[in-house]
Amino acid sequence: GGEKKTPNGEVKKAKEGQRDEKTAGMREEVEKLYKLRMPDDFFQFWEFCKGLSADCPQDALKETLGLRLVGPFDILSKNHKNSSSSQPNFHLHWRYFYDPPEFQTIIQGNVDTQHHMGYFRDLPDALPVFIGENEAKKGCTITQMGDNIFAAVLLFLQKKRKERGQQKNEAALDWLEEDLKREAERLDLPLELKTKAMKQRERKVVTKTFHGAGIVVPVDKNDVGYRELPGTDASLKKICKTIVEAKDDEERMKAFAPIQEMITFVQFANDECDYGMGYELGIDLFCYGSHYFYKVVRQLLPMAYNLLKRGLFGEILEAHLASRSQDNLEQLATV
């Protein structure tokens, strides 16, 4: 026939080009405010949620899963433009009580347990190594949920379905599950709980720490980089408990002796380039959560981060300890 073929492919390309340009602008804005590099799946998931709910992508998963996109997503939705706070500190924006500096909240779940998910980075200038999940009202444990948002939300959906059995919105969940899988496949994103890259990271983890997600420090062939703390996690927790439960200052000072001794060991370790030791002790005491340890954490962690050339994490930690709170985590209040 003599009909003209419309160059459909070209139209699509032009659209994608515009979108890439827009994404580049958004990426710049987020990375400027957070000083962290964002992975592609962050922007891809935003597009996905816009497809589900153009008016309010942040709440696209609210009805089906009770999840809300927060943190850096507030920048994509331009929420930070209406903020009454002229200079909000994004390092504190949805930074929950037990979130270590390596953790960046991106999704908020059940408010009662303070359930949330976030990107976990071993280095501030690297891309995230996995998505972690924590319930701040229950403790410091970080559970790994795959290495991209699609995987994390899918795993969350599947867990939710198991927990609640037959549901009134079963059909909506099925639709969402299909959509997530299809889009992840199209984008070539892995959906397993532990990807190959995550398993490779596990081999580099020198110690799990109290939060369980582990810390990574470079260790050379002569085994320089990390040395173990004396005792076990259980014995350190016991020391912490004794300090926190001491009935007066005098007793507390006495109970602090083993920690003081560990700090001396850390100083020796740092002199010999085993920076992982102070990093571990600092993270453990941060995870224990008591304000009695803030001074020691301030002494240990920023130094460890600086020695490991992860200075930004030290800045995040100092900001967090200065206003560490169980509540009031929204840095962009419009009032």
C-alpha positions as CSV (number, residue, x, y, z in Angstrom):
1,G,0.0,0.0,0.0
2,G,1.0,3.6,-0.3
3,E,0.5,4.6,3.3
4,K,3.4,6.5,5.0
5,K,5.1,4.7,7.8
6,T,5.4,7.0,10.9
7,P,8.8,6.6,12.4
8,N,7.4,5.4,15.7
9,G,10.9,4.4,17.0
10,E,12.1,8.0,16.5
11,V,9.2,9.5,18.5
12,K,9.9,7.1,21.3
13,K,13.6,8.0,21.2
14,A,12.9,11.7,21.4
15,K,10.7,11.1,24.4
16,E,13.3,9.0,26.1
17,G,15.9,11.7,25.4
18,Q,13.7,14.3,27.1
19,R,13.2,12.0,30.0
20,D,17.0,11.3,30.3
21,E,17.6,15.0,30.4
22,K,15.0,15.5,33.1
23,T,16.5,12.6,35.1
24,A,19.9,14.2,34.8
25,G,18.5,17.4,36.3
26,M,16.8,15.6,39.1
27,R,19.9,13.5,39.7
28,E,22.0,16.7,40.1
29,E,19.5,18.2,42.5
30,V,19.3,15.1,44.7
31,E,23.1,14.5,44.7
32,K,23.7,18.1,45.6
33,L,21.4,18.0,48.6
34,Y,22.5,14.6,49.9
35,K,26.1,14.6,48.7
36,L,25.5,10.9,47.7
37,R,25.4,9.2,44.3
38,M,22.0,7.8,43.5
39,P,21.6,4.5,41.6
40,D,19.5,4.3,38.4
41,D,16.8,2.2,40.1
42,F,15.9,5.2,42.3
43,F,14.8,7.2,39.3
44,Q,13.3,4.2,37.5
45,F,11.2,3.4,40.5
46,W,10.0,7.0,40.6
47,E,8.9,6.7,37.0
48,F,7.2,3.4,37.9
49,C,5.2,5.1,40.7
50,K,4.3,8.0,38.4
51,G,2.7,5.3,36.1
52,L,0.7,4.0,39.1
53,S,-0.4,7.4,40.4
54,A,0.5,10.4,38.3
55,D,-1.0,12.9,40.9
56,C,0.9,11.6,43.9
57,P,3.7,9.1,43.1
58,Q,4.9,9.2,46.7
59,D,1.7,7.5,47.8
60,A,1.3,5.1,44.9
61,L,2.0,2.1,47.2
62,K,0.1,3.5,50.2
63,E,-3.2,1.6,49.7
64,T,-1.8,-1.7,48.6
65,L,1.3,-1.9,50.8
66,G,1.1,0.9,53.3
67,L,4.4,2.3,52.0
68,R,5.3,5.9,51.2
69,L,8.3,7.2,49.2
70,V,10.3,9.6,51.4
71,G,13.8,11.1,51.8
72,P,15.3,11.8,48.4
73,F,11.9,11.2,46.8
74,D,10.8,14.4,48.5
75,I,13.2,16.2,46.2
76,L,11.8,14.5,43.1
77,S,8.3,15.6,44.1
78,K,9.5,19.1,44.8
79,N,8.4,18.8,48.4
80,H,11.5,20.5,49.6
81,K,10.5,23.7,47.7
82,N,7.6,24.2,50.1
83,S,9.6,23.6,53.2
84,S,9.4,26.2,55.9
85,S,13.0,25.3,56.9
86,S,15.3,27.4,54.7
87,Q,18.2,25.0,55.0
88,P,16.9,21.6,55.8
89,N,19.6,19.0,56.7
90,F,18.9,16.2,54.3
91,H,21.3,13.9,56.3
92,L,18.7,14.0,59.1
93,H,15.6,13.8,56.8
94,W,13.9,10.6,57.9
95,R,17.1,9.4,59.7
96,Y,15.7,7.0,62.2
97,F,17.1,6.5,65.7
98,Y,19.2,3.4,64.8
99,D,20.1,4.3,61.2
100,P,23.9,4.3,60.9
101,P,25.5,6.9,58.6
102,E,25.7,4.2,55.9
103,F,21.9,4.1,55.7
104,Q,19.7,6.5,53.6
105,T,16.0,6.2,54.1
106,I,13.9,6.1,51.0
107,I,10.7,4.3,52.0
108,Q,8.5,4.6,55.1
109,G,6.2,1.8,56.2
110,N,4.3,1.1,59.4
111,V,4.5,4.2,61.6
112,D,3.9,2.3,64.9
113,T,7.0,0.1,64.5
114,Q,8.8,2.9,62.6
115,H,9.4,0.4,59.7
116,H,11.5,1.9,56.9
117,M,13.8,0.9,54.1
118,G,16.9,2.6,52.8
119,Y,20.0,2.4,50.6
120,F,23.1,1.1,52.4
121,R,26.5,2.2,51.2
122,D,29.9,1.1,52.4
123,L,31.5,4.2,51.0
124,P,29.9,7.7,50.7
125,D,31.0,8.2,47.2
126,A,30.0,4.7,45.9
127,L,26.6,3.4,44.9
128,P,24.5,1.5,47.5
129,V,25.4,-2.2,48.1
130,F,21.9,-3.3,49.2
131,I,18.6,-2.1,50.5
132,G,18.2,-2.5,54.2
133,E,15.1,-2.6,56.3
134,N,14.7,-1.6,60.0
135,E,12.0,-1.2,62.6
136,A,13.3,1.5,64.9
137,K,10.8,0.8,67.7
138,K,12.1,-2.8,67.9
139,G,15.9,-2.2,67.7
140,C,18.9,-1.7,65.5
141,T,18.7,-4.8,63.3
142,I,19.1,-4.1,59.6
143,T,17.7,-6.8,57.3
144,Q,18.9,-7.0,53.7
145,M,16.2,-6.8,51.0
146,G,17.9,-7.2,47.6
147,D,20.0,-4.6,45.9
148,N,17.3,-2.3,44.2
149,I,14.0,-0.8,45.2
150,F,12.0,-3.1,42.9
151,A,13.3,-6.2,44.6
152,A,12.9,-4.7,48.1
153,V,9.2,-3.7,47.5
154,L,8.5,-7.1,45.8
155,L,10.0,-8.9,48.8
156,F,8.0,-6.8,51.1
157,L,4.8,-7.5,49.2
158,Q,5.4,-11.2,49.3
159,K,6.2,-11.2,53.0
160,K,3.0,-9.1,53.7
161,R,0.9,-11.6,51.7
162,K,2.3,-14.5,53.7
163,E,1.6,-12.7,57.0
164,R,-2.0,-11.7,56.3
165,G,-3.3,-14.7,54.4
166,Q,-6.4,-14.0,52.3
167,Q,-6.9,-10.3,51.8
168,K,-9.6,-8.0,50.6
169,N,-7.2,-6.3,48.2
170,E,-5.8,-9.6,46.9
171,A,-6.4,-8.6,43.3
172,A,-4.6,-5.2,43.7
173,L,-1.6,-7.0,45.2
174,D,-1.5,-9.5,42.3
175,W,-1.6,-6.6,39.8
176,L,1.2,-4.8,41.6
177,E,3.3,-7.9,41.9
178,E,2.9,-8.5,38.1
179,D,3.7,-4.8,37.3
180,L,6.8,-4.8,39.6
181,K,8.2,-8.1,38.1
182,R,7.5,-6.9,34.5
183,E,9.2,-3.6,35.0
184,A,12.2,-5.1,36.8
185,E,12.6,-7.6,34.1
186,R,12.5,-4.8,31.4
187,L,15.1,-2.9,33.3
188,D,17.2,-6.0,33.9
189,L,17.2,-5.6,37.6
190,P,17.8,-8.7,39.8
191,L,15.0,-9.7,42.1
192,E,16.6,-12.1,44.5
193,L,17.0,-11.4,48.2
194,K,20.8,-11.9,48.0
195,T,22.3,-11.0,44.6
196,K,25.7,-12.2,43.4
197,A,27.2,-8.8,44.2
198,M,25.7,-8.9,47.7
199,K,27.3,-12.4,48.3
200,Q,30.6,-11.0,47.1
201,R,30.3,-8.1,49.6
202,E,29.6,-10.7,52.3
203,R,33.1,-12.1,51.8
204,K,34.5,-8.6,52.4
205,V,32.5,-8.0,55.6
206,V,35.0,-8.0,58.5
207,T,32.4,-8.2,61.2
208,K,28.6,-8.2,61.4
209,T,28.3,-5.5,64.1
210,F,25.2,-5.1,66.3
211,H,23.1,-4.1,63.4
212,G,23.9,-7.4,61.5
213,A,24.5,-5.9,58.1
214,G,28.2,-5.8,58.5
215,I,31.0,-3.3,57.8
216,V,33.6,-3.5,55.1
217,V,37.1,-2.1,55.4
218,P,40.1,-2.8,53.1
219,V,42.3,-5.5,54.5
220,D,45.6,-6.1,52.6
221,K,47.4,-9.4,52.0
222,N,49.4,-8.9,55.3
223,D,46.0,-8.8,57.1
224,V,46.4,-5.1,57.9
225,G,43.1,-3.2,58.1
226,Y,41.1,-4.8,60.9
227,R,41.7,-6.4,64.2
228,E,39.0,-8.0,66.4
229,L,37.6,-6.4,69.6
230,P,38.3,-8.4,72.7
231,G,35.4,-10.6,73.7
232,T,32.2,-11.3,71.8
233,D,29.2,-9.2,70.8
234,A,27.3,-10.8,73.7
235,S,30.0,-9.8,76.2
236,L,30.1,-6.2,74.8
237,K,26.3,-5.9,75.1
238,K,26.6,-7.1,78.7
239,I,29.2,-4.4,79.5
240,C,26.9,-1.8,77.9
241,K,23.9,-3.0,79.9
242,T,25.9,-2.7,83.2
243,I,26.9,0.9,82.3
244,V,23.3,1.9,81.4
245,E,21.8,0.3,84.4
246,A,24.4,1.6,86.9
247,K,22.6,3.2,89.9
248,D,24.9,6.2,90.2
249,D,27.8,8.0,88.4
250,E,30.5,6.3,90.5
251,E,29.2,2.9,89.6
252,R,28.9,3.9,86.0
253,M,32.5,5.2,85.8
254,K,33.6,1.8,87.2
255,A,31.5,-0.1,84.6
256,F,33.1,2.0,81.9
257,A,36.6,0.6,82.6
258,P,36.4,-2.2,80.0
259,I,35.3,0.3,77.3
260,Q,38.1,2.6,78.2
261,E,40.5,-0.3,77.8
262,M,39.1,-1.1,74.4
263,I,39.6,2.5,73.4
264,T,43.3,2.2,74.3
265,F,43.4,-0.9,72.1
266,V,41.7,1.0,69.3
267,Q,44.4,3.7,69.5
268,F,47.1,1.0,69.1
269,A,45.2,-0.4,66.2
270,N,44.9,2.9,64.5
271,D,48.6,3.5,64.8
272,E,49.1,0.2,62.9
273,C,46.5,1.0,60.3
274,D,43.9,-1.5,61.6
275,Y,41.1,1.2,61.3
276,G,38.3,-1.4,61.3
277,M,38.6,-1.9,65.1
278,G,37.5,1.6,66.1
279,Y,34.9,1.5,63.3
280,E,33.4,-1.6,64.8
281,L,33.3,-0.4,68.4
282,G,31.9,3.0,67.3
283,I,29.1,1.3,65.3
284,D,28.3,-1.1,68.1
285,L,28.0,1.6,70.7
286,F,25.9,3.7,68.3
287,C,23.6,0.7,67.8
288,Y,23.3,0.1,71.5
289,G,21.6,3.5,71.5
290,S,22.2,4.9,75.0
291,H,23.2,8.5,75.3
292,Y,25.8,7.4,77.8
293,F,27.9,6.3,74.8
294,Y,27.5,9.4,72.6
295,K,30.7,10.9,73.8
296,V,32.7,7.8,73.1
297,V,31.0,7.3,69.7
298,R,32.0,10.9,68.9
299,Q,35.5,10.1,69.9
300,L,35.7,6.8,67.8
301,L,33.6,7.0,64.7
302,P,34.4,10.3,63.0
303,M,38.1,9.4,63.4
304,A,37.6,5.9,61.9
305,Y,35.6,7.5,59.0
306,N,38.4,10.0,58.4
307,L,41.1,7.4,58.5
308,L,39.1,5.3,56.0
309,K,38.5,8.4,53.8
310,R,34.8,8.3,54.4
311,G,34.5,11.8,55.9
312,L,30.9,12.4,54.9
313,F,29.8,9.5,57.1
314,G,31.5,11.3,60.0
315,E,29.6,14.5,59.2
316,I,26.3,12.6,59.1
317,L,27.1,10.9,62.4
318,E,27.9,14.2,64.2
319,A,24.7,15.8,62.9
320,H,22.6,12.8,63.9
321,L,24.1,12.6,67.5
322,A,23.5,16.3,68.0
323,S,19.7,15.8,67.5
324,R,19.2,12.0,67.8
325,S,15.5,11.4,68.3
326,Q,12.9,8.7,68.3
327,D,10.4,11.1,66.7
328,N,10.2,14.2,64.7
329,L,12.2,12.9,61.7
330,E,10.6,15.0,59.0
331,Q,13.0,17.8,58.1
332,L,10.7,19.4,55.6
333,A,7.7,20.4,57.7
334,T,5.6,22.9,55.8
335,V,4.5,24.7,59.0
